[in-house]
Amino acid sequence: MVRVLFLTFIYLLSVGAAKLCQNETNGTSLSLYFSGIADLILHGYGYRTLAGISVIRCGNLCLSDTRCSSINYSERDKVCELNGATASQYPPAMVEWNDSYYYGPEEPMFMRQLKLIRTHTRATPRRTDSHHSASSECQKANQHLCQPWEIHQVYETGYYRDIHVPIATSFWYSVPDSKILVNATGLTYLSQRIDTDPIITSQNYHQADRVGQAQACSALDAHPCTLAELKEAYLRGYRQPYSQWLYFSVPERDAQLYNDGCCGYSGDECYEGIVANTPRPRYSCPVFCCPTLSEKVSSPERSSPAMCCPGLIIPRDPIITEEVYAKEDRDVMASACSALQSHLCTLAELKEAYMQGYRQPHSHEHNCEEIWHYFAEPNQDAILFNDGCGLYTGNVDECYEDIVAHTPRPYNNGRVFCCPRLL
């Protein structure tokens, strides 16, 4: 059972910690490092269990162990478990456990969120036709579209049964233009990309073959995109799935949608600060096709309620360091992230950022290509392609959950993925 006075408990623990849990080397206390939450533990990340000790002793053992990031503690059995991870790194691993507490470096606000999503998640009574409208409905109630980890928490606790919606209802959630189907059999993530997103032809066409390009688009119920249409698609959240220059509506030119706009192109080669385009097209390329919508009507199936979770949140995208580091300089990397109020990203955090709509910016220093960066795992590097793992898809050792490509063959020098601390 969730204890409603857990904030009071945190305060009392902090007072006791300040008196009883002094670190002998620097005089700091447990209260400076841990917040607590009742009846929840971080499951599956413990590496050491000790019986018959106090919570203060348990906390001190964690602080003195470089492997330890958080603790689980059973009040009833006086059992301490040291964890090698935190709740903010792996929110779905938080499970209910009576008479036990989780203590970690997270701020109380994050702890409250873990509690509230189990009892204050709701479905909007009004159905909406767009992701933007769904988000606005949540914001009216000072809530936000639920994130994947929050939905997982709601589902695992069975609270979704109390939302009182018809069986097999799909909801808008935080991932742009996507829905989730929630029912007794599980969670199903549904792609709901709107029908105005550009389509890229599967075949290449000769630069001079304008008729062939137009016919290829026509076969897709589309036409060669204009720069204005590509800009509008970008502003809606569309990102080109792979880096390649493509033909569009203007003859003798090609275009590309980089994740961060024009990626160094300027003047007449940068359309309104968003679409890079040049008068130097390649000999043969695919084509950007934009759907022809003149005879299309809105589908009623697109209308859905929103799943709203408590509180207003600000997206926290990964930060890429400006400095380059040698792959052996792990401590220096960690210090660089710490200076940015961040830590080295885990693969789970990079996946979560991708699911929230983050796309890795292209490098201006490397011909606007995607670049591999270091992350939390030593002697590895990672990259977020727009289409998931790209060529690494299917390789379970180098593709994390079909989203994050990573390899044990890092460059000798590189930048670092830093993930902001949750507040």
Secondary structure, 3 states (H helix, E strand, C coil): CCCCCHHHHHHHHHHHHHHHCECCCCCCEHHHCCEEEEEEEECCCEEEEEECCCHHHHHHHHHCCCCCCEEEEECCCCEEEEECCCCCCCHHHEEEEEEEEEEECCCHHHHHHHHHCCCCCEECCCCECCHHHHHHHHHHCCEEECCHHHHHHHHHCCHHHHHCCCCCEEEECCCCCEEEEEECCEEEEEECCCCCCCEECCCCEECCCHHHHHHHHHCCCEEECCHHHHHHHHHHCCCCCCCCCEECCCCCCEEECECCECCCCCHHHEECCCEEEECCCCCEECEEEEECCCCCCCCHHHCECEEEEECCCCCCCCEECCCCEECCCHHHHHHHHHHCCEEECCHHHHHHHHHCCCCCCCEHHHCCECCCEECCCCCCEEECECCECHHHCCCCCCEECCCEEEECCCCCEECEEEEECCC
